[in-house]
Amino acid sequence: GERWGKGIKHEDFMPVVLIKDPYSWMGSQCRHKYATFWGHDDQHCPNLIRWRIPDEDVPSEVRVKYALQMKLYESLLDMWNHWYEEWDAQTFPHLTTRFEDLLFHGEEVTRQVCECVGGRFTDYFQYVEDSAKSQRGVHKGANGLVKAMLQYGDPEKRLGGFTDRDRWYASKTVDTGLMKKYGYTAPPLPSD
């Protein structure tokens, strides 16, 4: 709001925040990094632990460009933790909705959100099958509805790109309170 919120009465709207399973969200960041910058490549992502340092578990720092500033996080997971912890701590009215619920139960979730914010749900609900995002820039190659359902409905794809070291780090770093609050479960740890 600092940069684009001038003249807007913040009391006149209600934010709806989408939260995504942190493991799936990190995979999304690997495919579409938006304004995040960290050491990774197609073979090493999310690269929570720097793969070029094999004998020590050093987190891979992430820089994020927000509207007016750059912010540094210990890792991609640390960024997820802080972002949703800040939303969770807000005292003004807002609604946090799970991305997965919206994806797999779109009409019912939309109906409930509409009713929650005082709107009226109409009988006309239509799924958009193509990607809602433009096919250029960071959104190039974004999933449409069917591909998204296949991506996020397959538990095997949840940990794509994670090394065992990444998974161990995530198990110690993820905000378990947020995981529990939003009904996410941690994946099993790799065997020693």
C-alpha positions as CSV (number, residue, x, y, z in Angstrom):
1,G,0.0,0.0,0.0
2,E,2.9,2.5,0.5
3,R,3.5,2.9,-3.2
4,W,0.1,2.3,-4.8
5,G,-2.2,2.9,-1.9
6,K,-2.3,6.7,-1.9
7,G,-5.9,8.0,-1.8
8,I,-7.4,4.6,-1.1
9,K,-9.4,4.3,2.1
10,H,-8.2,1.0,3.4
11,E,-11.3,0.6,5.5
12,D,-13.3,0.3,2.3
13,F,-12.1,-3.1,1.3
14,M,-11.4,-6.5,2.8
15,P,-8.2,-8.3,1.7
16,V,-8.6,-12.0,0.7
17,V,-5.2,-13.7,1.1
18,L,-4.4,-16.9,-0.7
19,I,-2.1,-19.3,1.2
20,K,-0.4,-22.2,-0.6
21,D,1.2,-25.3,0.9
22,P,4.8,-24.2,1.5
23,Y,6.3,-27.2,-0.3
24,S,4.1,-26.6,-3.4
25,W,4.6,-22.9,-3.2
26,M,8.4,-23.3,-3.3
27,G,8.0,-25.4,-6.5
28,S,5.9,-22.5,-8.0
29,Q,8.7,-20.1,-7.1
30,C,11.1,-22.4,-9.0
31,R,8.9,-22.2,-12.1
32,H,8.0,-18.5,-11.8
33,K,10.3,-16.6,-9.5
34,Y,8.5,-13.2,-9.7
35,A,10.7,-10.7,-7.8
36,T,12.8,-13.3,-5.8
37,F,16.5,-13.7,-6.3
38,W,18.5,-16.6,-4.9
39,G,21.1,-19.2,-6.0
40,H,19.3,-21.9,-7.9
41,D,19.0,-23.5,-11.3
42,D,16.7,-26.0,-13.0
43,Q,18.5,-28.9,-11.4
44,H,18.8,-27.3,-7.9
45,C,15.6,-25.8,-6.8
46,P,14.3,-24.8,-4.3
47,N,17.9,-25.0,-3.1
48,L,17.0,-24.3,0.6
49,I,20.5,-25.5,1.5
50,R,23.3,-24.4,-0.8
51,W,24.1,-27.3,-3.0
52,R,27.6,-26.0,-3.9
53,I,28.6,-26.4,-0.2
54,P,28.3,-30.2,0.3
55,D,30.0,-30.5,3.8
56,E,28.0,-27.8,5.6
57,D,24.2,-27.0,5.7
58,V,24.2,-23.3,4.7
59,P,20.8,-21.9,3.8
60,S,20.5,-20.2,0.4
61,E,19.6,-16.6,1.1
62,V,16.7,-15.0,-0.8
63,R,16.3,-11.4,-1.8
64,V,12.9,-10.1,-2.7
65,K,12.1,-6.9,-4.4
66,Y,9.0,-5.3,-2.9
67,A,7.6,-2.0,-4.2
68,L,9.9,0.3,-2.3
69,Q,12.6,-2.0,-0.9
70,M,14.7,-5.2,-1.1
71,K,14.3,-7.6,1.7
72,L,16.6,-10.4,2.7
73,Y,15.4,-13.8,4.0
74,E,17.5,-16.8,5.2
75,S,15.8,-19.0,2.6
76,L,12.8,-19.4,0.4
77,L,11.0,-21.1,3.2
78,D,11.9,-18.3,5.6
79,M,10.2,-16.0,3.1
80,W,7.0,-18.1,3.2
81,N,7.1,-18.2,7.0
82,H,7.5,-14.4,7.4
83,W,4.9,-13.5,4.7
84,Y,2.1,-15.5,6.2
85,E,3.2,-14.9,9.8
86,E,2.7,-11.1,9.1
87,W,-0.7,-11.7,7.6
88,D,-1.7,-14.0,10.5
89,A,-0.7,-11.3,13.0
90,Q,-2.9,-8.6,11.4
91,T,-5.7,-7.2,13.5
92,F,-7.7,-5.7,10.7
93,P,-10.4,-7.9,9.0
94,H,-9.1,-10.1,6.3
95,L,-9.8,-13.6,5.0
96,T,-7.1,-16.2,4.3
97,T,-8.1,-18.9,1.9
98,R,-6.2,-22.0,0.9
99,F,-5.2,-22.0,-2.8
100,E,-5.8,-25.8,-2.9
101,D,-9.4,-25.4,-1.7
102,L,-10.1,-22.7,-4.3
103,L,-8.5,-24.9,-7.0
104,F,-10.4,-28.1,-6.2
105,H,-13.6,-26.7,-4.7
106,G,-13.8,-23.4,-6.5
107,E,-17.5,-22.8,-6.6
108,E,-18.1,-23.7,-3.0
109,V,-15.2,-21.7,-1.7
110,T,-16.1,-18.7,-3.9
111,R,-19.7,-18.9,-2.5
112,Q,-18.4,-19.0,1.1
113,V,-16.0,-16.1,0.5
114,C,-18.7,-14.0,-1.2
115,E,-21.1,-14.6,1.7
116,C,-18.3,-13.9,4.3
117,V,-17.5,-10.4,2.9
118,G,-21.2,-9.5,2.5
119,G,-21.6,-10.2,-1.1
120,R,-24.3,-12.2,-2.9
121,F,-23.3,-15.2,-4.9
122,T,-25.1,-15.6,-8.2
123,D,-26.1,-18.8,-9.8
124,Y,-23.7,-18.2,-12.7
125,F,-20.3,-19.7,-11.8
126,Q,-17.9,-20.6,-14.6
127,Y,-14.5,-22.2,-14.3
128,V,-11.8,-20.6,-16.5
129,E,-9.8,-23.4,-18.0
130,D,-6.9,-21.3,-19.5
131,S,-4.4,-19.7,-17.3
132,A,-5.7,-16.5,-15.8
133,K,-2.2,-15.0,-16.1
134,S,-0.7,-13.6,-19.3
135,Q,1.7,-15.9,-21.1
136,R,4.7,-13.5,-20.9
137,G,7.3,-12.5,-18.4
138,V,7.3,-14.4,-15.2
139,H,3.9,-16.0,-16.0
140,K,5.1,-17.6,-19.2
141,G,4.2,-21.3,-19.1
142,A,1.7,-20.8,-16.2
143,N,-0.8,-23.7,-15.7
144,G,-4.4,-23.6,-16.8
145,L,-7.1,-25.3,-14.6
146,V,-6.5,-28.9,-15.7
147,K,-2.7,-28.7,-15.5
148,A,-2.9,-27.0,-12.1
149,M,-5.1,-29.7,-10.8
150,L,-2.7,-32.3,-12.1
151,Q,0.2,-30.4,-10.6
152,Y,-1.2,-29.8,-7.2
153,G,-3.3,-33.0,-6.9
154,D,-0.2,-35.2,-7.3
155,P,1.6,-35.7,-4.0
156,E,4.7,-36.9,-5.9
157,K,5.1,-33.4,-7.4
158,R,5.0,-31.7,-4.1
159,L,8.7,-32.4,-3.4
160,G,10.0,-32.1,-6.9
161,G,13.5,-30.7,-6.8
162,F,14.0,-31.0,-3.1
163,T,17.2,-32.7,-1.9
164,D,17.3,-34.7,1.3
165,R,19.2,-31.7,2.9
166,D,16.4,-29.4,1.7
167,R,13.8,-31.6,3.3
168,W,15.6,-31.9,6.6
169,Y,16.1,-28.1,6.7
170,A,12.4,-27.6,5.9
171,S,11.3,-29.9,8.7
172,K,13.2,-27.8,11.2
173,T,12.3,-24.4,9.7
174,V,8.7,-24.4,8.5
175,D,6.3,-22.6,10.8
176,T,4.4,-25.6,12.2
177,G,1.8,-23.4,13.7
178,L,0.8,-22.1,10.3
179,M,0.9,-25.6,8.8
180,K,-1.5,-26.8,11.5
181,K,-3.8,-23.8,11.3
182,Y,-4.3,-24.2,7.6
183,G,-4.4,-28.0,7.5
184,Y,-1.1,-28.7,5.8
185,T,1.0,-31.7,6.7
186,A,4.7,-32.1,6.5
187,P,6.0,-34.7,4.1
188,P,7.8,-37.7,5.5
189,L,11.5,-37.2,6.1
190,P,14.0,-39.0,4.0
191,S,15.7,-42.0,5.6
192,D,19.2,-41.4,7.0
